[in-house]
Each structure stands twice: as C-alpha cells, then as structure tokens.
C-alpha cells in the first residue's frame, strides 16, 4: 500500500508512473488527497475538543475539592456537549478513514523507473538468454506423454481423487520431485537463507499484509468456517513473520527460504497452455524472501536474480530473463524479473520464477519497520522470488533430456535422486 505522505508529496509523479500499468489513476489519487484532508480536519477538531474536555475536567476536580459545586456543575454540563462533539467527530473520522483505506487498497504499487511501458506480456523486455537449445529425436514426446509412458505422474488419478490440476506423482516421478525440492533448499541455505517450514493456511490479516487480499481473493482457496486461506505461495507466511515488527538495523538483511505446496484456483484457465504440468491448482515451490534496508534493495534484487540463474544453469536448462512491463507487473510489485525455461517438445517458453522488489508497498501494509542510523523508524523493503517453482521445471527436464534410451537426469541432481536415468 502506498504511503499517504508519499501521495501528498509526489502526487503528480505517482500518477504519471502508474500510467506504465496502462491505467489512469488520477481520479482515485485525487479522491485520496481529498479524503486525507477531511481526515486530518476531523482529527484536528476531535483533538481540540478532547483537549478542551481534559482541561475542563481538571477544573471541575479543583472546584469540587474547593467546595464550589455550582461552578463545577455548570462546567460539567459543558463537558456533556463537548463529549457529543467528540463522538460526532469520531464517527465522521471512522467513516472517512474506512473510505480512505478502501481506496488505498485499490491502488497498485508504483512501477520502478526501469520498468518499461506496455500493456501485456508481449511488451516485456527480454533481458538475456542463455543455454543451448536441445535437439530432440524425431519421435520426442511432450512431458504429459512421457509422464504416462514412464509412470511418473498420474493426471487421471488426480482427477479421480480431487479434480483437474491436482496430479499424483509416482515412483521416480515422486523421487525426482523430492530431489528438486531438496536441491533448491540446499542451494538456498548455501546462499545464506535460513530455512523455515511455515503453516499452509493463513488468516485474512496475512493475506492483506502481502497484498494477495483483497486483490486476488478470487484466486485463493478460502476455508469459510474458519476464515482461513490456503497459501498461493510461501511468500505469504514467510513475509508475515515480520508483520507488526520493529527491527534493528543490525538484524538486516533478513534472508529466509521455505518449501511449501501452493494452492491457486486459476479461475478461467483452459486450453493447450494448461496441459500436463503447465498450470496446476496445487504445486510445489521453494521460495526465497529478503527483508532489507531500502538503500540495498535493488542490489539485493540483482543477487536474487543471479541465484535463480545459477540454479537453471546447473540444471542445464536453456533460459531467458524478462523484465516485466507495467501492464504485466503484479499489483504489489515495483519491478519484477521473470525467468523462463525452454520446453523443447512443446517448443515454447515456460515461466518458472518471478523475482520482485516490492520496495515499501508490502512493508506499509505489514507495518514492518526498522530503526535507522539516527534512531528514526523507517519502513523496510521486501523482496521475494521463486527458487524454483517445480511443475514447469519438471516439464522442461523431462522433455529436454529425453532420448530413445530414456530420460537423463542432470548431474547436479544425482546425489538427490539416486538414479541417473528414467527408463
């Protein structure tokens, strides 16, 4: 959520920058300014009446002690009318603050200056591209057929048990999945991240804290009786560890990682692009999260991108890095880099990671702050990235490493799989 002070001071710049998202936010930003002025007026009036009320209350106490009940009673009548004014101002203040809060939740983060203009994924910048494209044999299969041929993943059984988008991994498919999770966690730990096993359900406050609510409420699975949400990513519980927290400067940066299943309704998803592992309602992911001093956040973003690139290189997968344009940028993000791997049998690029800097947007919602060198409370910057999401990594590994003899396992995974080939 954008800070009110920032909106007051940089209104025109914020409106102009938000145009990168393809939307003109002039009207709601001006409404926020107007409501904030009303809020401050009501607050000032209420504080004035409260101050007068406190002053008179002290005078009443003195008069009663001196035995001048007549004057005390006159003043007590005045306090009754002041209390009515305080209550009226409080009611108006609450109403304005609620309207102001509702509007603020509708304004997305301001895109960073490096974010290009654009309206869709077609306008994203290809930042770099690395790796050798695999040359497959003539009868190469897409991953969903490979999964069936080698009994790695049972999509139909998943439909029977739950529904579409909930695959069942079996045999070497399950072991390869577990190997990838372990490998990603070990590499994150080597990079200085502390592993955490968080809850898989969160309350509404946690969803609001990281920005999934109210923006993506329709995409989250909601347990209505308990009013809890299944997590769409480990980012939500990991980042919310530091909700309502005042950190010291020496505690920064905070680097945490975690593996969790992720649950997404993905409403409206259909067609060839969602076949097999391309889009699921439940999938595994290892997440990396950093909470940092604002002056360091963009350097930290570069190191997180480098970490993900290192994983993809080690898996011998051709990949490319995209800098998302304003129209494709997530609601909470200031800048995002997407990592895609090439799926040789499908002949298309598959997104496997998003690495984002939210700057103070999440921190303002979370009320996560730190004391700077001067002892002043400042908001942290939060960042997160997929390192990595497993379904499309699995799809690319199966497709790109297939041959007539079977599916080769990348060398880096051999200590974790216990087998070199799927045949």
N, C-alpha and C positions, 0 to 999 in steps of 0.2 A: 504494500500500500504506500502511495506517495505521501510524503510528509506535508502537512498543511503549510508549514513555514516555507518550504521549498516552492509550493504552488503560489503562495503570496509573492515571493521574491522573484520567481522565474516563470511567471505565468505564460508570457508570450513564447519563450524558448521551449517550454514544455509542450505547448500546443503545436508548435512547428515540428518538434521532434516526433511527436506522436503521429504526425501525418505519414511517417515512414510505414506505419501499420495499415495505411490505406483508409483511415477513418479520421474525420474532423471532430475533435473533442472540445471545440471552442465552447459550445453551449453548456455541457456539464461542468467544464472547468470554471466558467463564469458563474454558474449556479453554486458551485462550491465556495467561490470567493464571497458571494452574497450571503450564503448561509453562515459562513465563518464570521462575517461581520456582525450578523444578527446574534450569533452565539456569544461573541465577545461582549456585545451590548447587554444581553440578558445576564451574562455572568457578572459584568461590572455592576449592573443595577442590584443584582442579588447580593453581591459582596458589600455594596454600600448600605443596603438595608440591614444586612446581618451585623455590620459594624456598628450601625446606629442602635440596633437591638441590644447588642452586647454592652454598649456604653450606658444605655438607659437601665438595663438590668442591674448593672453595678450601682447606679444612682439609687435605684429602688432599695437595694440591700442596705445602703448607707442611711436612707430615710427611715426605713423600718427600725434600724438599730437606734436612731436618734429619737424615735417615737413619733415622727411626723407621718402618720398613716394616711392623712388626707392627700398630701402631695404624692405619696407613694402609690396610692390607688389611682390618681389621675395619670401618672406615668404608666401604670400597669395597663390601663385602658389603651394607651398609645402603643404599647408593645403588642397588644392583640391585633391592631390594624397593621402594624409592621409585619407580623407573622403571616397575615393574609397576603401581603405584597410579596414576601419571600416565597411563599408557596406558589403564588401565581407565576413568578419569575422562574421558579424551579421547574414547574410544569412546562412552560414555554421553552426553557433551556433543554429539557429532556427531549422534547419533540424535535427541536432543531438539531440537536446532536444526533438523534437517530436518523433523521433525514440526511444529515451530512455524512454519517458513517455509511449509510446505504449507497450514497453517490460515490464516495471514495473507493468502496469495494468494486465499483464498476469500471474504474479507470485502470488500464493496464500499466505495466512498467514503461518507463521512457527508454526507447532504444538508444544504445550507445552510439557515439559518433561514427564508429567503424561499421555499423550495421547499414547495409545498402537498402535503398528504396526498392520496393517490389510488392506485388500483390499475391503471389503464390510461390510454391516450391520451384516453379520454373525460373524464378528470378534469383534463386540462391547462387552465391558465388562458389565456384569450385576453387578451393584454396590450394590444394595439392593432390597429387595422385601418385601412388607408389605400388610396386609389386608387379610380378609377371603374371599375365593372363594365362590360365591353364588351357592346354589344348586337349580336349576330351576325345575319346574314341567315338566311332560312328554311332554306336547304339547306347550312348550315355543317357542316363535317366535323371529326372528331377528327384529331389530328395524324398518326396512322399512315396514315390515308387521304390526307391532304394530302401526306405524305412520298412516297407511291406516285404520286399524281397529278402532282406536280411533279418526280419523280425526285430526291428529296433524300436519302432513306435507303432502303436495300435490306435489309429484315429477312430475307427468304428467302435471299439470298446469304450473309448472315452465318451462317445455319443450315447452309448447304452447306459453308462454309469451316471453321467451328468448332462451332457449336451455337446453341441459343436463347439470347438475351441478349447476343449479340455482333454488333451492327448494323454495316453498311457505309455510311458517309456518302459521297455522290457529288455532283459538280457544286457547285451553290450551297449544298447542304446541308453539304458539307465546308468551303466558304468561310465560311459563317455560323458553323460550329463554331469555326473558327480565329479568326474575328473576335471572338467572345465571349471566347475564351482571352486574346487579346492585350489586349482592352479591360480585362478583370479584372486582368491583371498590371500594366498601365499605371496603373490606379487605385490598386492596392496600393502601387506604387512611389511615387506621389504622396503617399500617406499615410505614407510613411516606412519601408516594409518593404523589405528587401533581397532581391532575387530569387535563388533557388538552384535548380539543377537536380540533384536527388538521385538515387541509384540506385532502381530499381523493385523490387529484391529486397533483403530484409533477413535478418539472422541471427536466431536464437532470442532472443538477449540483447536485441535491439532490440524485438522483439515483446513481451517481458516488460517492458521499460522503460516503454513507453507503455500497457501494460495489455491489449493485444489477446490476449496469451498469459498464462496458459492459458485465459482466459475465453472467447475467441472462436475457439479453434483450429479448430473445425469449419466456420467461415465463411471461413477463409483457404485460398488455394491453396498447397499445400506441394510443393516440389521435393525429393523424398525423398533422392535420391542425394547431392545437395549440402547437404541440410538447410537450405534457404533458403525464404523465404516471399515470394510476390508481395504487394506492399503493398495494403492495403484503402483507404488514404488517405495523402496526403503527410505527414500529421501524424507518422507513424511515423519515416521517415528524417529529417525536419526536426528534430523534437524530440530524437532520439537523437544529433544532432550534439553535444549538450551532456551526454551521458551520461558519468559519472565525471569531472566538471569542477568545479573551484572557481573561481568568477567573482569579480571585484572589484565593489564597489558601483558604481563609475563605468561599468561595462560594461552595467548595467541601465538601461532595459529593452532586451531584445533583440527585434527585430521582423524576422521573415523570412517570405517567401512563396515558393510554388512551384506550378508546374503539373505534374501527372502524370496518366497513366491510373491508374485504381483498379480493383482486381480483388476481387470478392466472390462467394462461391459462392451466397449467398442460398438456402440449402437450405430446401426446403419452400414456396417461393414459387410461387403459381399463382393462376389466376382472372383476372377482368376488371381488377383493380387492377394487374396486371403487364403489361398490353398495351402494345405500342409501346415508348416510352421510359420508361414509368413505373417499371420496375425492371429493371436490367441486371446482367450479370456483369462487364462491362468498360465503364467510362465515364470521361469527362474531368472534372477538377475543379481549381480553383485554391484553395489553402489558405493561410490566414494563421495564424501562430503567434507568440505572445509569451511571453517568459520574463522575469518581473518581480519586483520587491521585493514581498513579501507585503502590505505596507501599501497598495499601489497597485492590487492585482489586481482589485478589484470596480469601481473607476473605469475601469480598462482594459477590463473586460468590457463596460461601457456604451459605450465608444468603438468597440469591435469590432462591437457590435450596430448602432450608428449607421452605421458604414461599410457594412455589408451592406444596411441600409435605403436608403442613398444609391444603391447600385447598382440596387436594384429600382425605386426612383423614376425613375432615369434611363432605365431600360428601359421605363418607362410600364406597369408591371405592377401590378395590384391585389395587395396582400399583407397578411398579418397576422402578428403576433408572438405566439408561445405561450411561456409559462413552464411547463416540464415538471413534472408532479407526481412524487412519489417513485417510484411504480410504473412510470413510463415513463422514468425517468432512467437514463442509461448507467452501466455498472458503475464507471467511473473518475471520473465527473463529480460535482462538488459542487453545481453549478447549471448548467442549460442552457436557452437560448432557441432555439426552432425558428422559422425563417422559412418561411412557406408562400405560394405564389402561386396565384391562382385560374385554373383551366383552364376557359375558357368553354364549349367544345364538350363536355367531359366533365362539366361542372357539378360540379366538386369541387376541393378544395384539395390542392395538391401540395407536399410538403416539399422545399425547395431548399437549406436551410442549417441547420446546428446550430452554435451558438456556446457554448462551455463554458469554465468555470473549474474546473480540477482541484485548485486550491489546492496542497497539498504531496503529494498522493497519487501523482502521477507522479514528482515530484522525489525522493521517498523510494526508489522503485524505480530511478530513474536515477542516484541518488547525485549529483544536481546541486545544488550549494550556492554560497553567496556569503559574503564577509566583510562583516559589518555595520559600523556606525559605530564600534563598540567593538572591532573586530577579531575578533569571535566568528563562527564558522561557522554559518550558518543555511541552511535549505532555501528555494529559490526557490518561486514559484508559477508554474505553466504554464497557458496558455490556448490554445485554437485555435478556428478557425471556417472554414466553407466560404464562399468568397467569389469564385465560387459553384460549386455542382455543376451541370454543364451539361445533362444529359438532360431534366429537368423544366422547366428554363428554356427550352430549345429547344421543348418541347411547348407550353408556355404562349404563347411568342412566335408560333408557327405558328398556333395556334388563335385567339388573341385578336386577331390582326392580319389575319385573312383577310377577303376580300370577293369579290364576283363578278369583280373585275379581277385578283385575285392576292393575295399576302401582302406587306403593307407592312413595311419594315424600320425600326425605331426610329431617330430622327435621330442619337442618340449613337453608333450603330454604323456609320453611313455612311462615315466615314473608314477603317474597317477592312474593310468588305465590298466597297466599290467598286460596289455596286448598291443601288437604292432599293426595288426590288420583285422578288418572285419570281413570274413569270407563265409 
